[in-house]
Structure formats: C-alpha cells, structure tokens
Amino acid sequence: MAVSAASLTDRLDAVVRDNRFTIAVVFPLVGAMLLLASGRGWIPPSLDWLSFNPWLILVGVTVMRSPLIVGLAPVATRRLGVGLIALTAYTYGIEALALATGWPYGSFTYEVSLGPTVGGLPIALPILFLPLVFDAYLLASLRTGKLPGRWARVGLAVGLVVTLDLVLDPAAVSLGFWRYADPGLFHEVPWTNVAGWVLSAAVTVGVVEATIDRERLRARVDGCEFLLDDLVSFVVLWGAINLAFGNLAPAAIAVGVGAALLTAEGFQTQGLVGGQ
C-alpha cells in the first residue's frame, strides 16, 4: 500500500514527538559521557572498541539530528534541494582548502576518526556542519520574527553560527578531535578559525535565506514543536563536555544559547522538559 507524503510526515513526527526527551536530552548526555571517557582514557582495554568509535559517533549524531531532518522535510522544495547541493559542495570544498592550505580556519589536523573519508575529508562532514547553520537560522527566525526585512534575521543567524563554534571548537580540541598547528588563546582555538567561521557562516546562511520557502517554514515552525531540538542536543552535549574540561567561557556561551532558545517566542517545551 502506498504511503502518502502527508501520512509519512505524520508518522515520523509522531516518532520524534513521542521520544523528544530521549533524543534531545538523554542521547547527548550519554554521548557526552562516552566521549569524555574516551578522551580521558577511562575506557578499559576490554571495551576499547567503544573509545571514539566513529560509527557510534555517527549514529549518535544522526539520532540527535533527526528532529531537524524530520522537521524540515515538509519544507523541502526543488529550490532548497539545489541549495543543499550547493551547501554540501561548499562544506567539502572549504574543508579541503583548509586542510591543504590552512585557510580560512588555520592549519589543523584531524586526530580522531569521524568515519569513512575521501581524500582526508570525513564523508559525514555535511551532517556534522550544516545542521548548525539551519539551527542558527531557525533560532534567528524565532528571535527576529516581528522585525521587518531579512537583514536582522540573516545577521543574527551568522552571529549564531559563529557563536556555536565558540562552544564546539574548544570542546573538540579538549577531546582531541583535532589539533591546530598554531593554538590560540581561546582554549587553543586560533582567531583565524573564528574568522573562517564568519566567512562560512555568511556564505551558508546566505544560501539558506535565498533558497528556503519562508512561508512553508513559518507554517512548519508553528506546528512542529521539536524543530529546534537538535540545538537543545548541541547545548547539552558540548556544554557538558566544556564544563567537564573546565572550559568555563564556552560552557557559559552554551548556557546563553540555551536560554536564548528557551525564551524565544514560538519555542515549545512540552514533551521536552522532564519528559513531560
């Protein structure tokens, strides 16, 4: 029996909605503990396969991304599909350039496997990076909903993408995911990385703004309470890891992002807080 797009959307919505607390809170907490155990060398030799297991990392990331993927699916159009292709190409291209030349993020090397690679680039790179762009864009849309024009939304989204990196990069460096050849003062993250993220944020947010259907998005935001749960997972996962390593500034930034989300008009917490 054929399943209509609307029926499939309803079914997927129900799965995510019924497991909202597990996906957005439990998964990142378990992930944080496993990553910390891997980074600290706490995993016994008999369970060494658990240490920075790339497949576990990718499965965990995919589960935490599922609210965003399911939430945005009904918003998809051919125009957005072209935009996603362009964004994917940019993600691989700019990362390859950075690995080869050090521009624009600064010279760095991956120290932990993030799954299969092609030419040194993790195949999963788009699912690791692009959701952060959409999270930032969605939060910016909520926070600037009543302001006229697009520039406030786009500008805030760009700033939020960079802000998320100020949480992500210090934690990843502390875990040993990657290392910079010339560590900076901000928890060993160089200023060039921040500058690079400003560039990538401007490019990727610009593509999202140009290709997403704002009317469809507005309707979906109103009817999909879990659309930004991926950002909740981000705050819980990377905020906890930063706190465990004593990276107080990045942890505080994570708390600020969480507060901005929880207080945003239109963000709904039913099914999320305490599993209720």
SVG drawing of the C-alpha trace seen along z (x, -y; Angstrom):
<svg xmlns="http://www.w3.org/2000/svg" viewBox="-2 -46 54 53">
<polyline fill="none" stroke="black" stroke-width="0.4" points="0.0,0.0 1.4,-3.4 2.1,-5.8 1.3,-9.5 3.9,-12.2 1.5,-13.7 1.0,-10.3 4.7,-9.6 5.3,-13.1 2.7,-12.4 4.3,-9.1 7.8,-10.5 6.5,-13.5 4.9,-11.1 8.1,-9.0 10.2,-12.1 7.5,-13.7 7.0,-10.6 10.7,-10.3 11.5,-14.0 13.2,-13.9 15.2,-10.8 16.5,-12.2 17.2,-15.8 18.5,-15.2 19.3,-11.6 21.2,-10.9 23.6,-13.9 24.2,-13.2 25.1,-9.6 27.2,-10.8 29.0,-13.4 29.9,-10.7 31.1,-8.3 33.2,-11.0 34.7,-12.1 35.5,-8.5 37.3,-8.2 39.1,-11.4 40.2,-10.8 41.3,-7.2 38.8,-5.8 37.5,-3.0 39.1,0.3 41.1,2.3 38.3,4.9 35.9,2.3 38.5,0.3 36.2,0.6 33.9,-1.9 36.7,-4.6 35.9,-7.3 34.1,-4.6 33.3,-6.5 30.2,-4.5 28.8,-5.2 29.6,-8.9 27.8,-9.0 24.8,-7.0 24.5,-9.4 24.8,-12.5 22.2,-11.2 19.7,-10.4 20.3,-13.9 19.8,-15.5 16.6,-13.6 14.3,-16.2 15.8,-18.8 15.7,-16.5 12.1,-15.3 11.1,-18.9 12.4,-20.4 11.3,-17.6 7.9,-19.2 9.6,-22.5 11.7,-20.9 11.4,-22.3 13.4,-21.9 15.0,-25.3 16.0,-24.2 17.3,-20.9 19.6,-22.9 20.6,-25.0 21.5,-21.8 23.7,-20.6 25.5,-23.9 25.9,-23.9 27.3,-20.3 29.8,-21.2 30.9,-24.3 31.3,-22.3 33.6,-19.8 35.4,-22.4 36.2,-24.8 37.3,-22.0 39.6,-20.5 41.1,-24.0 41.6,-24.5 43.3,-21.1 45.6,-21.8 46.5,-25.4 45.4,-26.4 42.9,-29.0 40.5,-30.1 40.3,-28.2 44.0,-27.9 46.2,-24.8 44.8,-21.8 44.7,-18.0 42.1,-15.5 43.2,-13.4 40.1,-11.2 38.3,-9.3 34.9,-10.7 34.0,-7.8 34.9,-7.0 37.0,-9.6 37.7,-10.6 40.9,-12.5 41.2,-13.0 37.7,-14.6 35.1,-12.8 32.2,-11.8 29.8,-12.8 31.0,-16.4 27.8,-17.9 25.7,-16.3 28.2,-17.4 28.2,-21.1 25.1,-22.1 22.6,-21.4 24.3,-24.0 23.6,-26.5 19.9,-25.6 19.7,-25.6 21.2,-29.1 18.9,-30.3 15.8,-28.8 16.6,-30.4 17.3,-33.7 13.9,-33.5 12.2,-33.0 14.1,-35.8 13.5,-38.3 10.1,-37.2 8.4,-40.6 11.2,-42.6 10.7,-43.7 13.1,-42.7 15.7,-40.0 18.9,-41.6 18.3,-41.3 17.5,-37.6 20.5,-36.9 22.9,-38.9 21.7,-37.2 21.9,-33.8 25.5,-34.5 26.4,-35.6 24.8,-32.5 26.7,-30.1 30.0,-31.7 28.7,-31.6 28.1,-27.8 31.6,-27.3 32.9,-29.1 31.2,-26.2 32.1,-23.4 35.7,-24.0 37.1,-24.3 35.3,-21.1 36.5,-19.3 40.1,-20.4 39.9,-19.3 38.7,-15.9 41.4,-15.7 39.1,-15.5 41.5,-17.9 44.6,-19.9 45.7,-23.4 49.3,-23.9 49.2,-27.4 46.9,-27.2 45.2,-30.4 44.4,-32.0 40.8,-30.9 41.2,-27.3 43.8,-26.7 41.5,-27.8 43.2,-30.4 41.5,-33.7 41.8,-32.5 39.3,-29.8 36.7,-32.4 37.4,-34.5 36.9,-31.4 33.6,-30.6 32.4,-34.1 33.1,-33.6 31.5,-30.2 28.5,-31.4 27.9,-34.3 28.1,-32.0 25.9,-29.2 23.3,-31.4 23.0,-33.4 22.3,-30.2 19.7,-29.1 18.0,-32.5 18.0,-32.5 16.6,-29.0 14.2,-28.2 10.5,-28.8 9.8,-31.3 6.0,-30.7 6.4,-26.9 9.0,-27.4 6.7,-29.7 3.9,-27.3 6.1,-24.4 7.6,-26.3 4.1,-27.0 3.1,-23.3 6.3,-21.5 7.4,-21.8 10.6,-19.7 12.1,-21.5 14.9,-23.0 15.6,-20.1 18.9,-19.5 20.0,-22.8 19.0,-21.5 21.1,-18.4 24.0,-20.7 23.8,-22.7 23.6,-19.7 26.4,-17.7 29.0,-20.4 28.1,-22.4 28.6,-19.4 31.9,-18.5 33.2,-22.0 32.2,-22.1 33.9,-18.8 37.2,-20.1 36.9,-23.4 36.3,-25.4 34.1,-27.9 33.6,-30.5 32.4,-28.1 30.2,-26.4 28.7,-29.8 28.1,-30.5 26.3,-27.2 24.0,-28.2 23.4,-31.5 22.4,-29.8 20.1,-27.5 18.5,-30.5 18.0,-32.3 16.3,-29.2 14.1,-28.5 12.9,-32.1 12.3,-32.5 8.7,-33.2 7.3,-30.1 9.7,-27.5 7.6,-24.8 8.9,-22.7 6.0,-20.2 7.5,-16.7 11.0,-18.0 11.3,-19.3 11.4,-16.3 10.0,-14.1 6.5,-15.6"/>
</svg>
